[in-house]
Amino acid sequence: MAVNAECPNACSGKGSCSKFDMCQCYSNYQGNDCSEKTCPFGTAHVDSPKGDLDGSFGELSGPLTTLIDGSTVYPVGTEEQYPAMKDSSGTTLTNTAHYYMECSNKGLCDRKVGECECFEGYEGNSCQRASCPNACSGHGTCETIKELAEDDNDNVYALWDADMTMGCTCDAGYSGVDCSSRVCAYGIDPLYVDDESTARVYTATYNLAGTAMSGTYAIKFYDVFGENWVTEPIVADAATDCQIVVDTLEALPNTVIPDGSVMCSATLGADSNTYELTFTGNPGYLKPIVIDAYLDGTRTTLESTDTPSSVAATVWTQGMSGEFVDNFATQCEGVYVKATDSYQEVNLGSILTSITSAETKLLKKCLGDSDGVTSNNVEVYDWDYGATDTTGPYMGGNPHIVKLVKKNPNDDYDGGKFYVLWWKSAANEFVLGNEIEDTDTEYAVYTTDGVAERVFVDENDDGIMSSAWGKNESRVYARFGQYSSLIYTNVDVSCETGNATIEPCLQKGDKVFVFDAAWGMVAPVGSTELLNDAVQSNTGDMFTITKIWKEEETSTTYLTDGSASEGENKFRITVDHTINWDGSTFADPDGDGVSDTGYVQLIKFTPATTGNFEYVSTCSNRGLCNGDDGLCECFKGYTGLSCNTQSALAV
């Protein structure tokens, strides 16, 4: 009589009894009797050794020594040490991590129900994502790092944790990792502003152009917290003067723009209206305003008699954006200068005049070091020339950057403009690379401890840009359209993907200048005639890189402009606001006989940790912010919503 054994617990009805009286469990079941459930898998947040799987009690074997093969938990096999990643054909892959693991290695499996019990800070059916702290306190949204990057100027994040790492996007007026803190009102430190230390607040210029314009538009204004506010419709015609625009802006709810705080000047015509606005009541860095001409959804509400009917709306700044920190807070006491135009040489916009011998010595001392290396400083003034050599007329790899503020400013918000400066020894004079705003105005000079660097290809890897113009080591050349925030470069300058010879490389968050410094506009010797259009003034604004990338190569990444000039457009940089001058001209700055690049050079600015003044902050530096209610607790002697008013009555 034959006797048959049976599998334990009849495999719990979740498997089949195979030879040797062993259960062959169905998918997602495991254990000797198939009574245990397998939990969901996900990409592991962290990888760890599996332990002594073979019970050898010695060193962990592997990797590449497969000890378990075909189990429910490890269907493709695993090792005692870090598992070897393999493709479907069994080929071992290199430079890999984050194995596909049960509960994503951030939880324990409850075998009775087949559900993951996630560790604190992780959630999802397979613990596949991090949880946002405190559920963002009800004052924000929980988003993946991929979504956070996209929200930040359409940046791309595509690493392994793109859909796993989470963070809070706080509502306007809230801050903190969990959005639990209220943000107090911002203001200008009342001890910062004096006769010549004027505040840089956001100044926006916008233009509407079209033949016989009609219809309406709105202005989208962003406050210091990044919240956008849209005005009531504004009529687009020559009768819409500054007062109408100002009243419409100051009518926004919640006094987001305080009454009497917008200064405006306008140039009106039948086919073009230009408004220049200064927001004195909204200090700090502000996103640029937007002209909304689609108040009926997808249909434009601005029309003209042009064929086809269109109205061009452009927004830019005249060299002055808002800021929180003054990186040029040190005035060179006793030095006041004027400047005159001079276009006879490349990268030379103006020459400093009305500066005495004593003031020249003082300015040299104030300028000091320009490249962050004091060992190569010269003269008793312990400074750098900022030029290519001791006699050369051209700007060097590390020029000086200064801020010029009117000696007698019109008000506390006449905040000054930035200029690139160096010393021309042959002529015993200071020169400016970009054109002075007003040749009749006398300016106070403010200097910085920060470092300015022209971006170039460091072919000999010595960190120093060669002195010959357009020869040897190549500069990096940029190209961009007027009123555009998109810059094309002739080479990849990204710190992440660019060539290691780029000096300095650029990345998101870096500050750059794109001066109109007559790059490539070489006039004949002894002539004052330009080869190209005249250099524009007010091009000394500071920009912040919001995105830098290499566009995927397609049939359109090699751009042809319809003439003999052509160039690639795959190396791209986006800055935080539009550039107010036209740098789109194709040129031949490298002297190879082909006009296939732009001619503008980029200057990276690295702020110093000294010599700065954070003059715009919550509670104006004159009080403490209560994060529970968002109200300022002002120090004695100061009052106001943001503590920005100094008053003896408050003592």
C-alpha positions as CSV (number, residue, x, y, z in Angstrom):
1,M,0.0,0.0,0.0
2,A,1.5,3.3,-1.1
3,V,1.7,6.2,1.4
4,N,1.7,9.9,0.2
5,A,2.8,12.7,2.4
6,E,1.2,16.1,2.1
7,C,2.4,19.7,2.1
8,P,2.1,21.8,5.3
9,N,-1.5,23.2,5.7
10,A,-2.3,22.1,2.2
11,C,-0.3,25.2,1.1
12,S,-3.1,27.3,2.6
13,G,-4.9,27.2,-0.7
14,K,-2.4,29.7,-2.0
15,G,0.0,27.3,-3.7
16,S,0.5,23.9,-5.2
17,C,2.1,21.0,-3.5
18,S,5.2,20.0,-5.5
19,K,7.8,17.3,-5.2
20,F,9.5,16.7,-1.9
21,D,6.3,17.8,-0.3
22,M,7.2,21.5,-0.7
23,C,4.7,24.2,-1.5
24,Q,5.2,26.2,-4.7
25,C,3.4,29.4,-3.7
26,Y,1.3,31.5,-6.0
27,S,2.4,35.0,-6.9
28,N,2.5,37.4,-3.9
29,Y,2.4,34.5,-1.3
30,Q,5.3,33.0,0.6
31,G,6.3,30.9,3.6
32,N,6.5,27.1,4.1
33,D,2.7,26.8,3.8
34,C,2.2,29.9,1.6
35,S,0.2,31.6,4.4
36,E,2.3,34.8,4.3
37,K,1.7,37.6,1.9
38,T,4.4,39.5,0.0
39,C,4.2,43.3,0.4
40,P,4.5,45.8,-2.5
41,F,7.9,46.6,-3.9
42,G,9.4,50.0,-4.7
43,T,12.7,51.6,-5.5
44,A,14.8,51.4,-2.4
45,H,15.5,54.8,-0.6
46,V,18.7,53.2,0.7
47,D,20.5,50.0,0.0
48,S,21.9,47.7,2.7
49,P,23.5,44.2,2.9
50,K,21.0,41.3,3.3
51,G,22.9,39.6,6.1
52,D,24.2,36.1,6.5
53,L,21.8,34.4,4.1
54,D,23.6,31.0,4.0
55,G,24.3,30.8,7.7
56,S,28.0,30.4,7.2
57,F,28.7,32.7,10.2
58,G,31.7,34.2,8.3
59,E,32.2,37.3,6.2
60,L,29.4,38.2,3.9
61,S,29.9,36.7,0.5
62,G,29.5,38.6,-2.8
63,P,28.5,40.7,-4.3
64,L,27.9,38.7,-7.6
65,T,27.5,35.6,-5.5
66,T,23.8,34.8,-5.8
67,L,22.5,32.8,-2.8
68,I,18.8,33.1,-3.2
69,D,17.2,32.7,-6.6
70,G,13.6,32.7,-7.6
71,S,12.0,33.5,-4.3
72,T,9.0,35.7,-4.0
73,V,10.8,38.5,-2.2
74,Y,13.9,38.2,-4.4
75,P,12.6,37.0,-7.7
76,V,15.8,37.9,-9.6
77,G,18.1,36.6,-6.9
78,T,20.1,38.4,-4.3
79,E,23.4,38.4,-2.5
80,E,24.6,38.9,1.0
81,Q,26.3,42.1,0.3
82,Y,25.1,45.0,-1.9
83,P,23.0,43.3,-4.6
84,A,24.4,43.3,-8.1
85,M,22.0,45.1,-10.5
86,K,21.4,43.2,-13.6
87,D,19.4,43.8,-16.8
88,S,16.8,41.3,-18.1
89,S,19.5,39.4,-19.9
90,G,21.5,38.9,-16.7
91,T,24.3,41.4,-17.6
92,T,25.7,43.0,-14.5
93,L,25.3,46.8,-14.6
94,T,27.8,49.3,-13.2
95,N,27.3,52.6,-11.3
96,T,23.9,51.5,-10.0
97,A,22.0,51.7,-6.7
98,H,18.5,51.8,-5.3
99,Y,17.5,48.2,-5.8
100,Y,13.9,47.3,-6.2
101,M,13.0,46.2,-2.7
102,E,10.0,45.2,-0.6
103,C,8.6,48.3,1.2
104,S,11.3,50.3,-0.5
105,N,13.6,49.4,2.4
106,K,11.8,52.0,4.5
107,G,9.2,49.8,6.2
108,L,8.4,46.3,7.6
109,C,6.0,43.9,5.9
110,D,3.0,42.7,7.8
111,R,2.8,39.2,6.4
112,K,-0.7,38.6,7.6
113,V,-2.2,41.2,5.4
114,G,0.6,42.0,2.9
115,E,0.8,45.6,3.8
116,C,3.9,47.7,4.6
117,E,4.2,49.4,8.0
118,C,6.3,52.4,6.9
119,F,9.0,54.0,9.1
120,E,8.3,57.5,10.3
121,G,8.7,60.0,7.5
122,Y,7.7,57.6,4.7
123,E,4.4,56.8,3.2
124,G,2.7,55.0,0.3
125,N,1.6,51.4,-0.2
126,S,5.3,50.4,-0.7
127,C,6.7,53.3,1.5
128,Q,7.9,54.6,-1.9
129,R,7.9,58.3,-1.0
130,A,9.0,60.5,1.8
131,S,6.1,62.3,3.6
132,C,6.0,66.0,3.9
133,P,6.6,67.3,7.5
134,N,3.4,68.0,9.4
135,A,1.4,67.7,6.1
136,C,2.7,71.2,5.3
137,S,0.6,72.5,8.2
138,G,-2.4,73.2,5.9
139,H,-0.5,76.2,4.5
140,G,1.1,74.6,1.5
141,T,1.1,71.7,-0.9
142,C,3.2,68.5,-0.7
143,E,5.0,68.0,-4.0
144,T,7.7,65.7,-5.4
145,I,11.2,67.1,-6.0
146,K,10.5,66.7,-9.7
147,E,7.4,69.0,-9.3
148,L,9.3,71.4,-7.1
149,A,12.0,71.8,-9.8
150,E,9.4,72.3,-12.5
151,D,7.7,75.0,-10.4
152,D,11.1,76.7,-10.1
153,N,11.4,78.2,-13.6
154,D,10.7,74.9,-15.4
155,N,13.9,73.2,-14.2
156,V,14.3,69.5,-14.7
157,Y,15.0,66.9,-12.0
158,A,15.2,63.4,-13.4
159,L,17.4,61.5,-10.8
160,W,16.3,58.2,-9.1
161,D,14.2,60.0,-6.4
162,A,12.3,62.3,-8.8
163,D,9.0,60.9,-7.6
164,M,10.1,59.8,-4.1
165,T,11.6,62.8,-2.3
166,M,8.9,65.2,-1.2
167,G,8.8,68.8,0.0
168,C,6.4,71.6,0.8
169,T,5.6,74.5,-1.4
170,C,4.3,77.1,1.1
171,D,1.4,79.4,0.5
172,A,2.4,83.1,0.1
173,G,3.2,84.5,3.6
174,Y,4.2,81.2,5.1
175,S,7.7,79.7,5.5
176,G,9.6,76.8,7.1
177,V,10.1,73.2,6.1
178,D,6.5,72.5,7.2
179,C,5.0,75.9,6.3
180,S,4.1,76.5,9.9
181,S,5.7,80.0,10.3
182,R,4.0,83.2,9.2
183,V,6.3,85.7,7.4
184,C,6.3,89.3,8.7
185,A,6.2,92.4,6.6
186,Y,9.4,93.5,4.8
187,G,10.8,96.9,5.1
188,I,14.0,99.0,4.5
189,D,16.2,99.5,7.4
190,P,15.8,103.2,8.3
191,L,19.5,103.4,9.3
192,Y,20.6,102.4,5.8
193,V,19.2,105.2,3.8
194,D,21.0,108.6,3.9
195,D,21.9,111.3,1.4
196,E,23.9,108.9,-0.9
197,S,23.1,105.4,0.4
198,T,19.9,105.1,-1.6
199,A,17.8,101.9,-1.8
200,R,17.4,99.9,-5.0
201,V,13.8,99.1,-5.4
202,Y,12.1,97.4,-8.3
203,T,11.7,99.6,-11.4
204,A,9.7,98.2,-14.3
205,T,9.3,99.6,-17.8
206,Y,6.6,98.3,-20.1
207,N,5.7,99.2,-23.7
208,L,2.6,98.5,-25.8
209,A,3.2,98.9,-29.5
210,G,0.6,98.7,-32.3
211,T,-1.0,101.0,-34.9
212,A,-4.1,102.7,-33.5
213,M,-4.2,100.4,-30.4
214,S,-7.5,99.7,-28.7
215,G,-8.9,97.3,-26.1
216,T,-7.8,96.5,-22.5
217,Y,-5.0,94.7,-20.6
218,A,-4.2,94.0,-17.0
219,I,-0.9,94.1,-15.0
220,K,0.1,91.1,-13.0
221,F,2.1,92.2,-10.0
222,Y,4.1,89.9,-7.8
223,D,4.7,90.9,-4.2
224,V,7.8,90.1,-2.1
225,F,6.3,86.7,-1.1
226,G,5.8,85.7,-4.8
227,E,2.0,86.0,-4.7
228,N,0.6,87.4,-7.9
229,W,-2.1,90.1,-8.0
230,V,-4.0,91.1,-11.2
231,T,-5.3,94.6,-11.7
232,E,-8.6,95.7,-13.1
233,P,-8.6,96.2,-16.9
234,I,-6.7,99.2,-18.2
235,V,-7.6,100.9,-21.5
236,A,-4.7,100.9,-24.1
237,D,-4.8,104.3,-25.7
238,A,-2.9,107.6,-25.6
239,A,-5.4,109.0,-23.1
240,T,-4.3,106.4,-20.4
241,D,-1.8,108.5,-18.5
242,C,0.4,107.6,-15.5
243,Q,-2.3,108.6,-13.0
244,I,-4.7,106.0,-14.4
245,V,-2.0,103.2,-14.3
246,V,-0.9,104.2,-10.8
247,D,-4.5,104.4,-9.4
248,T,-5.2,100.9,-10.9
249,L,-2.1,99.4,-9.3
250,E,-2.7,101.0,-5.9
251,A,-6.4,99.8,-6.0
252,L,-5.2,96.1,-5.7
253,P,-6.7,94.5,-2.5
254,N,-5.0,94.2,0.9
255,T,-3.0,97.4,0.2
256,V,-0.4,95.1,-1.5
257,I,0.8,98.3,-3.2
258,P,0.5,101.1,-0.6
259,D,-1.1,104.4,-1.7
260,G,1.3,107.0,-3.0
261,S,4.1,104.5,-3.4
262,V,4.3,104.1,-7.2
263,M,6.3,106.7,-9.1
264,C,5.5,106.8,-12.8
265,S,6.6,108.5,-16.0
266,A,5.1,107.9,-19.4
267,T,5.7,108.5,-23.1
268,L,2.4,108.2,-24.9
269,G,1.6,108.1,-28.6
270,A,-0.9,106.8,-31.1
271,D,1.1,103.7,-31.8
272,S,3.3,103.2,-28.7
273,N,2.8,103.8,-25.0
274,T,5.7,103.4,-22.5
275,Y,5.4,103.5,-18.8
276,E,8.3,103.5,-16.3
277,L,7.1,102.4,-12.8
278,T,9.1,102.5,-9.5
279,F,7.5,100.6,-6.6
280,T,8.9,102.5,-3.6
281,G,6.5,100.8,-1.2
282,N,7.5,97.2,-2.1
283,P,11.2,96.8,-1.2
284,G,13.2,93.7,-1.8
285,Y,13.5,91.4,-4.8
286,L,10.3,91.2,-6.9
287,K,9.5,89.0,-9.8
288,P,8.9,91.1,-13.0
289,I,5.5,92.3,-13.7
290,V,3.5,90.7,-16.5
291,I,1.2,92.4,-19.1
292,D,-1.9,90.2,-19.4
293,A,-3.5,90.9,-22.8
294,Y,-5.8,87.8,-22.7
295,L,-8.5,88.9,-20.3
296,D,-11.1,86.8,-22.2
297,G,-9.2,83.6,-21.8
298,T,-7.5,82.5,-25.1
299,R,-8.8,85.6,-27.0
300,T,-6.6,88.7,-26.9
301,T,-8.3,91.9,-25.6
302,L,-5.7,94.2,-27.3
303,E,-6.1,95.0,-31.0
304,S,-4.6,97.3,-33.6
305,T,-5.2,98.1,-37.2
306,D,-2.1,96.2,-38.3
307,T,-2.5,93.2,-40.5
308,P,-2.7,90.8,-38.8
309,S,-4.0,92.8,-35.8
310,S,-1.4,92.6,-33.0
311,V,-0.1,94.6,-30.1
312,A,3.5,93.9,-28.8
313,A,3.8,94.0,-25.0
314,T,7.4,94.1,-23.6
315,V,8.6,94.5,-20.1
316,W,12.1,95.3,-18.9
317,T,14.1,97.2,-16.3
318,Q,16.3,100.3,-16.8
319,G,19.3,98.8,-14.9
320,M,17.7,98.7,-11.5
321,S,16.0,95.7,-9.8
322,G,15.0,95.3,-6.2
323,E,17.3,93.5,-3.8
324,F,17.5,92.4,-0.2
325,V,21.3,92.7,0.2
326,D,23.5,95.6,-0.9
327,N,26.7,93.9,-2.1
328,F,28.2,97.3,-2.8
329,A,27.6,99.0,0.5
330,T,31.0,100.6,1.0
331,Q,31.2,104.2,-0.2
332,C,34.6,105.4,-1.3
333,E,34.6,108.5,0.9
334,G,35.7,111.7,-0.7
335,V,35.6,110.4,-4.3
336,Y,33.1,111.9,-6.8
337,V,33.3,111.4,-10.5
338,K,31.8,112.2,-13.8
339,A,32.2,110.3,-17.0
340,T,32.2,111.0,-20.7
341,D,31.4,108.8,-23.7
342,S,34.2,107.2,-25.6
343,Y,33.7,104.6,-28.4
344,Q,37.2,104.4,-29.9
345,E,38.2,101.0,-28.4
346,V,36.6,97.7,-27.8
347,N,34.9,97.1,-24.5
348,L,35.2,100.8,-23.6
349,G,32.1,102.8,-23.0
350,S,33.1,105.7,-20.8
351,I,36.1,107.4,-19.2
352,L,36.0,108.8,-15.6
353,T,36.5,112.6,-15.6
354,S,36.5,115.3,-12.9
355,I,38.6,113.1,-10.7
356,T,41.6,114.7,-9.0
357,S,44.9,113.1,-8.3
358,A,44.0,112.7,-4.7
359,E,40.7,111.1,-5.6
360,T,42.4,108.7,-8.0
361,K,44.6,107.5,-5.2
362,L,41.7,107.1,-2.8
363,L,39.7,105.1,-5.5
364,K,42.6,102.7,-6.1
365,K,42.7,102.0,-2.4
366,C,39.0,101.6,-2.2
367,L,38.9,99.2,-5.2
368,G,41.6,97.0,-3.7
369,D,41.8,93.4,-4.8
370,S,39.6,92.2,-7.8
371,D,40.4,88.5,-8.2
372,G,40.4,87.1,-4.7
373,V,44.2,86.7,-4.7
374,T,46.1,89.3,-2.8
375,S,49.6,88.1,-3.6
376,N,49.5,89.6,-7.1
377,N,48.2,93.1,-5.9
378,V,50.3,96.1,-7.1
379,E,51.4,99.5,-5.9
380,V,51.2,100.9,-2.4
381,Y,47.4,100.9,-2.8
382,D,47.4,97.1,-2.6
383,W,45.0,96.8,-5.5
384,D,44.5,95.1,-8.9
385,Y,44.3,97.1,-12.2
386,G,41.5,95.0,-13.5
387,A,43.1,95.3,-17.0
388,T,44.9,92.7,-19.2
389,D,48.3,94.1,-18.3
390,T,50.0,97.2,-16.9
391,T,49.7,99.2,-20.2
392,G,46.9,97.5,-22.1
393,P,43.7,99.3,-22.8
394,Y,41.5,96.2,-22.5
395,M,39.6,94.8,-19.6
396,G,41.2,91.8,-17.9
397,G,39.8,88.5,-16.7
398,N,38.9,90.0,-13.3
399,P,37.7,93.6,-13.7
400,H,36.3,95.7,-10.9
401,I,32.6,96.3,-10.5
402,V,31.3,99.5,-8.9
403,K,28.0,101.1,-8.2
404,L,27.6,104.8,-9.1
405,V,25.0,106.7,-7.1
406,K,24.1,110.4,-7.9
407,K,25.9,112.8,-5.5
408,N,22.6,114.6,-5.1
409,P,20.0,111.9,-5.6
410,N,16.4,112.8,-6.4
411,D,15.1,110.7,-3.5
412,D,15.9,107.7,-1.3
413,Y,15.1,105.4,-4.2
414,D,17.5,106.7,-6.7
415,G,19.5,103.5,-6.1
416,G,22.4,103.7,-8.5
417,K,23.6,101.6,-11.4
418,F,26.4,99.0,-11.8
419,Y,29.5,99.5,-14.0
420,V,32.5,97.5,-14.9
421,L,35.7,99.4,-14.4
422,W,39.5,99.0,-14.8
423,W,42.7,101.1,-14.9
424,K,44.2,102.2,-18.3
425,S,47.8,102.9,-17.3
426,A,48.9,104.2,-20.7
427,A,46.4,107.1,-20.4
428,N,46.5,107.3,-16.6
429,E,42.7,107.0,-16.3
430,F,39.8,104.9,-15.1
431,V,37.5,103.6,-17.8
432,L,34.1,102.0,-17.7
433,G,33.1,99.2,-20.0
434,N,29.5,100.2,-20.2
435,E,28.2,103.6,-21.0
436,I,27.5,106.1,-18.2
437,E,23.8,107.0,-17.7
438,D,24.3,110.8,-17.6
439,T,27.5,112.6,-18.5
440,D,26.5,115.8,-16.7
441,T,25.8,114.1,-13.3
442,E,28.4,113.7,-10.5
443,Y,28.4,110.3,-8.8
444,A,29.5,108.8,-5.6
445,V,31.4,105.5,-5.9
446,Y,30.5,102.4,-4.0
447,T,32.8,99.3,-4.1
448,T,32.6,95.6,-3.3
449,D,34.7,92.9,-1.8
450,G,33.0,90.5,-4.3
451,V,34.9,89.0,-7.3
452,A,34.0,89.5,-11.0
453,E,35.2,86.9,-13.5
454,R,34.9,86.9,-17.3
455,V,33.8,83.5,-18.5
456,F,36.4,81.9,-20.9
457,V,37.9,78.6,-22.1
458,D,40.9,78.0,-19.9
459,E,42.9,75.9,-22.4
460,N,46.2,75.9,-20.5
461,D,44.4,75.3,-17.1
462,D,46.2,78.1,-15.3
463,G,43.0,80.0,-14.2
464,I,44.2,83.2,-16.0
465,M,42.6,84.5,-19.1
466,S,45.2,85.2,-21.9
467,S,45.7,88.9,-22.6
468,A,45.4,88.9,-26.4
469,W,42.0,90.0,-27.6
470,G,40.3,87.3,-29.6
471,K,43.4,85.1,-29.6
472,N,44.7,82.1,-27.8
473,E,42.2,81.2,-25.0
474,S,38.7,82.0,-26.3
475,R,36.2,84.0,-24.4
476,V,32.7,82.6,-24.1
477,Y,30.3,84.5,-26.4
478,A,26.7,85.0,-25.7
479,R,23.7,86.0,-27.8
480,F,20.2,87.1,-26.9
481,G,17.3,89.2,-28.1
482,Q,16.2,92.5,-26.6
483,Y,13.6,92.1,-23.9
484,S,14.4,88.4,-23.7
485,S,15.6,86.4,-20.6
486,L,17.0,83.6,-22.7
487,I,20.8,83.6,-23.5
488,Y,22.5,81.4,-26.0
489,T,26.2,80.6,-25.5
490,N,28.7,79.3,-28.1
491,V,29.9,76.5,-25.7
492,D,28.4,74.6,-22.8
493,V,29.3,76.6,-19.7
494,S,27.3,74.5,-17.2
495,C,29.2,73.3,-14.1
496,E,27.2,70.0,-14.4
497,T,27.5,69.2,-18.1
498,G,30.1,71.6,-19.5
499,N,33.8,71.1,-20.4
500,A,36.1,71.2,-17.4
501,T,38.1,74.0,-19.1
502,I,35.4,76.6,-18.7
503,E,36.5,79.1,-16.1
504,P,34.5,79.9,-14.2
505,C,31.6,77.5,-15.0
506,L,28.0,78.7,-14.3
507,Q,25.1,77.1,-12.4
508,K,21.7,77.9,-11.2
509,G,21.7,80.7,-8.7
510,D,24.9,82.4,-10.0
511,K,24.8,86.1,-10.5
512,V,26.0,87.5,-13.9
513,F,26.4,90.8,-15.7
514,V,25.7,91.2,-19.4
515,F,27.0,94.7,-19.9
516,D,26.7,96.4,-23.3
517,A,30.4,97.1,-23.4
518,A,30.9,97.6,-27.1
519,W,32.1,94.0,-27.4
520,G,33.6,93.5,-30.9
521,M,32.7,97.0,-32.0
522,V,36.2,98.0,-33.0
523,A,36.3,101.4,-34.7
524,P,39.1,102.5,-37.1
525,V,42.1,104.0,-35.4
526,G,41.5,107.7,-34.8
527,S,37.8,107.5,-35.6
528,T,34.9,107.8,-33.3
529,E,32.5,106.0,-35.7
530,L,31.1,102.7,-34.5
531,L,31.0,99.7,-36.7
532,N,27.6,98.8,-35.1
533,D,24.9,100.8,-33.3
534,A,25.8,103.1,-30.4
535,V,26.3,101.5,-27.0
536,Q,23.2,101.7,-24.9
537,S,23.3,103.0,-21.3
538,N,21.5,101.4,-18.3
539,T,22.7,97.9,-19.1
540,G,24.5,97.3,-15.8
541,D,21.7,95.3,-14.1
542,M,22.6,92.2,-12.1
543,F,20.9,89.0,-13.2
544,T,20.5,85.6,-11.4
545,I,20.6,82.4,-13.4
546,T,17.3,80.5,-13.0
547,K,18.1,77.7,-15.4
548,I,21.1,76.5,-17.4
549,W,20.9,73.5,-19.7
550,K,21.8,71.9,-23.0
551,E,18.8,71.6,-25.3
552,E,18.3,68.1,-26.7
553,E,19.7,68.1,-30.3
554,T,17.0,68.2,-33.0
555,S,16.8,69.6,-36.5
556,T,16.1,73.0,-35.0
557,T,19.0,73.3,-32.5
558,Y,21.1,74.5,-35.4
559,L,19.7,78.0,-36.0
560,T,19.8,79.8,-39.3
561,D,18.7,83.4,-39.3
562,G,18.1,83.6,-43.0
563,S,21.4,85.3,-43.9
564,A,25.0,84.3,-44.2
565,S,25.2,84.3,-40.4
566,E,24.2,81.2,-38.5
567,G,25.0,79.5,-35.2
568,E,24.0,76.8,-32.8
569,N,21.3,77.5,-30.1
570,K,21.5,74.4,-27.9
571,F,23.5,75.9,-25.0
572,R,21.1,77.9,-23.0
573,I,20.8,80.1,-19.9
574,T,17.6,81.6,-18.5
575,V,18.0,84.6,-16.2
576,D,15.5,86.1,-13.7
577,H,14.4,89.1,-15.8
578,T,14.6,90.4,-19.3
579,I,17.7,92.1,-20.8
580,N,17.0,95.6,-21.9
581,W,19.4,95.7,-24.9
582,D,19.8,93.8,-28.1
583,G,22.7,91.3,-28.2
584,S,21.3,89.2,-31.0
585,T,23.9,90.2,-33.7
586,F,26.0,87.4,-35.1
587,A,29.6,88.2,-35.2
588,D,33.1,86.8,-35.6
589,P,34.8,87.7,-32.3
590,D,37.2,84.7,-32.5
591,G,38.6,85.9,-35.8
592,D,38.0,82.6,-37.8
593,G,36.3,84.5,-40.6
594,V,32.9,83.1,-39.9
595,S,30.1,85.1,-38.1
596,D,28.5,82.3,-36.3
597,T,28.4,83.4,-32.6
598,G,27.3,86.3,-30.6
599,Y,29.8,88.9,-29.4
600,V,28.6,89.6,-25.8
601,Q,30.8,88.4,-23.0
602,L,29.5,87.1,-19.6
603,I,30.8,88.3,-16.3
604,K,30.1,86.1,-13.2
605,F,29.9,88.0,-9.9
606,T,30.5,86.2,-6.7
607,P,29.4,88.3,-3.7
608,A,31.8,88.5,-0.7
609,T,30.9,87.6,2.8
610,T,32.2,91.0,4.0
611,G,31.2,94.6,3.1
612,N,27.5,93.8,2.5
613,F,24.4,95.2,4.1
614,E,21.1,93.3,4.3
615,Y,18.9,96.4,4.3
616,V,15.6,94.8,3.3
617,S,14.3,92.2,5.6
618,T,11.4,91.2,7.8
619,C,10.8,93.9,10.4
620,S,13.4,96.1,8.6
621,N,16.2,94.8,10.8
622,R,14.6,96.8,13.6
623,G,12.3,94.2,15.3
624,L,11.7,90.5,15.8
625,C,9.2,88.5,13.7
626,N,6.6,86.5,15.6
627,G,6.2,83.5,13.4
628,D,2.9,82.5,15.1
629,D,0.9,85.6,13.9
630,G,3.3,87.2,11.4
631,L,3.5,90.5,13.3
632,C,6.7,92.4,14.1
633,E,7.7,93.2,17.6
634,C,9.6,96.4,17.1
635,F,12.7,97.5,19.0
636,K,12.4,100.7,21.1
637,G,12.5,103.8,18.9
638,Y,10.9,102.1,15.9
639,T,7.3,101.7,14.8
640,G,5.2,100.7,11.9
641,L,3.9,97.4,10.4
642,S,7.5,96.5,9.4
643,C,9.3,98.6,12.0
644,N,10.7,100.8,9.2
645,T,9.9,104.1,10.9
646,Q,12.2,105.7,13.4
647,S,10.4,107.8,16.0
648,A,11.3,109.3,19.4
649,L,7.7,108.7,20.4
650,A,8.2,105.0,20.2
651,V,10.9,105.0,22.9
